[in-house]
Amino acid sequence: MTTITTLSSKGQVVLPRMVRSQLHLAPGTKLLCEVQGDSVVLTPEHPRRSNREYVIDPLTGLRVTKAREQTEPVTSEMIKALLEDYP
């Protein structure tokens, strides 16, 4: 997803609602700001998650947490069993 936003005279940028929603960003969320080449990259700061690696999901194009190699894949049966307790 690509959108255009404008830099204000105070150096502020408004993140589009769809971006904030997709990344679960709330007012007051701290963002790490990096320059990569000729781009500005904003990354939500999650102190408790700093040791996680992220990859781009090939089906959705979204950034997701990379599973550890020894992690067992989640199956439909596992999800159904977990949801049995809920109405």
C-alpha positions in Angstrom: 0.0 0.0 0.0 1.4 3.4 -1.0 -0.1 6.7 0.1 1.1 10.3 0.0 1.2 12.5 3.1 2.6 16.0 3.6 5.3 17.4 5.8 4.0 20.3 7.8 6.0 23.5 8.6 6.7 22.1 12.0 8.2 18.9 10.5 5.1 16.8 11.4 3.7 14.0 9.2 0.2 12.6 9.5 0.1 8.8 9.1 -3.0 7.7 7.2 -5.7 6.0 9.2 -5.3 2.7 7.3 -1.6 2.6 8.2 -2.3 3.4 11.9 -5.0 0.7 11.9 -2.9 -1.9 10.2 0.0 -1.4 12.6 -2.2 -0.9 15.7 -0.7 2.6 16.3 -2.3 4.7 19.0 -1.8 8.3 19.9 1.5 8.6 21.8 3.1 5.6 20.2 6.8 6.2 19.9 8.3 5.7 16.5 12.0 5.0 15.7 13.0 7.3 12.8 15.8 6.2 10.5 17.3 7.4 7.2 17.9 4.6 4.8 19.4 5.9 1.6 17.0 8.7 0.4 14.1 7.3 2.4 12.8 7.9 5.9 11.7 4.8 7.8 9.4 5.0 10.8 9.2 1.8 13.0 7.0 1.5 16.1 9.1 1.1 19.2 8.1 -2.0 21.1 10.7 -2.4 23.9 9.4 -5.8 24.9 9.6 -7.0 21.3 13.0 -5.7 20.4 14.5 -9.2 19.9 12.0 -10.2 17.3 12.7 -10.5 13.6 10.2 -9.4 11.0 9.6 -10.6 7.5 7.1 -9.6 4.8 4.3 -12.2 4.4 4.3 -13.2 0.7 0.5 -13.6 0.6 -0.6 -10.4 2.3 2.5 -8.1 1.9 2.3 -7.3 5.6 5.1 -7.2 8.0 4.9 -10.3 10.4 7.0 -11.7 13.2 9.4 -14.3 11.9 8.8 -17.7 13.6 11.7 -19.4 15.3 12.9 -22.4 13.4 11.8 -24.9 16.1 8.3 -23.4 16.3 5.5 -25.8 15.5 3.2 -24.6 12.7 -0.3 -23.7 13.7 -2.9 -25.9 12.1 -6.6 -25.4 11.5 -7.3 -28.2 14.1 -5.3 -26.3 16.7 -7.3 -23.2 16.1 -10.6 -25.0 16.2 -9.6 -26.6 19.6 -8.7 -23.2 21.0 -12.0 -21.7 19.9 -14.2 -24.5 21.3 -14.2 -22.6 24.7 -15.7 -19.5 23.1 -19.3 -19.1 22.0 
